[in-house]
Amino acid sequence: MDGPLPYFNVPQNLSHAATVAARIRALIAETDGRLSMDRAEAVCDALADCRHSDPDIEMAEAIKLSAEQAGVELVEMIELEGIGNDQIGQRVRNLFENLGEGKLGSEMGLRAGENPASLQRPL
């Protein structure tokens, strides 16, 4: 793909990010990705306090940064273990979008196996 990747600019929603992280964990549980599973657990742990509501602004930034770092590490493990696929990639993109990092999510989703021609991807 030439030029910058298109991305969705979604407002931060940590409670939905926590839901998406749990979905990623469930998909990875169906693979042989042990290292990826450890990192998926770390993302879920980072967002655990956000499952039912968003935290206050100060706490939200720390949670976001922790989840973002764990998410990047997750993608690295997905690549290392070769377990990426379109479903995982779409949810990885959605995770970062809900962390308020749509541009990073567009890249991470592709690295995690999202089909670049998917109709779910931004135009």
HUFENMO-V520142 format. One record per residue. N is the residue number from 1. SS is DSSP state (A for helix, B for strand, O for the rest). NEAR is the number of other ideal C-beta (glycine too) atoms within 8 Angstrom. D_LAST is the distance of its C-alpha to the last C-alpha in Angstrom with 1 decimal. Layout:
N	SS	NEAR	D_LAST
N	SS	NEAR	D_LAST
This chain:
1	O	4	11.8
2	O	2	13.0
3	O	3	12.5
4	O	3	11.3
5	O	8	8.8
6	O	7	6.0
7	O	10	7.6
8	O	8	8.9
9	O	4	12.2
10	O	9	14.6
11	O	4	18.3
12	O	10	20.6
13	O	9	22.1
14	A	16	24.5
15	A	11	26.1
16	A	8	22.9
17	A	15	22.2
18	A	13	25.7
19	A	9	24.9
20	A	12	21.9
21	A	14	24.1
22	A	9	26.7
23	A	9	24.3
24	A	15	23.5
25	A	13	27.2
26	A	8	27.9
27	A	11	25.6
28	A	14	27.1
29	A	7	30.6
30	O	5	30.1
31	O	9	29.9
32	O	5	32.5
33	O	11	30.7
34	A	7	33.5
35	A	9	32.2
36	A	14	28.8
37	A	11	30.6
38	A	9	32.5
39	A	13	29.4
40	A	13	27.8
41	A	9	31.1
42	A	11	30.9
43	A	16	27.5
44	A	12	29.0
45	A	8	32.2
46	A	10	30.5
47	O	14	28.9
48	A	8	32.0
49	A	7	33.3
50	A	13	30.1
51	O	8	30.1
52	O	4	31.5
53	O	5	30.8
54	O	7	29.2
55	O	9	31.8
56	O	5	33.1
57	A	5	31.2
58	A	6	33.3
59	A	9	33.1
60	A	12	29.4
61	A	8	28.6
62	A	8	30.9
63	A	14	29.4
64	A	12	25.8
65	A	8	26.9
66	A	9	28.9
67	A	16	26.1
68	A	12	23.6
69	A	8	26.2
70	A	13	27.0
71	A	14	23.4
72	A	10	23.1
73	A	10	26.4
74	A	16	25.2
75	A	12	22.4
76	A	9	25.1
77	A	13	27.3
78	A	17	24.8
79	A	10	24.4
80	A	7	28.1
81	A	12	29.0
82	O	5	26.5
83	O	12	25.6
84	O	10	21.8
85	O	7	20.0
86	A	9	16.8
87	A	7	18.3
88	A	16	19.5
89	A	16	16.3
90	A	12	14.3
91	A	12	17.2
92	A	19	17.5
93	A	15	14.0
94	A	11	15.0
95	A	16	18.4
96	A	15	17.2
97	A	13	15.0
98	A	13	18.2
99	O	14	20.1
100	O	9	18.2
101	O	9	16.7
102	A	13	12.9
103	A	8	12.6
104	A	10	15.3
105	A	17	14.0
106	A	15	10.9
107	A	9	13.6
108	A	14	16.2
109	A	15	14.3
110	A	11	14.0
111	A	12	17.6
112	O	15	18.7
113	O	12	17.6
114	O	15	14.2
115	O	8	13.2
116	O	7	10.4
117	O	4	9.8
118	O	9	10.0
119	O	3	8.7
120	O	5	9.0
121	O	13	6.5
122	O	7	3.8
123	O	3	0.0
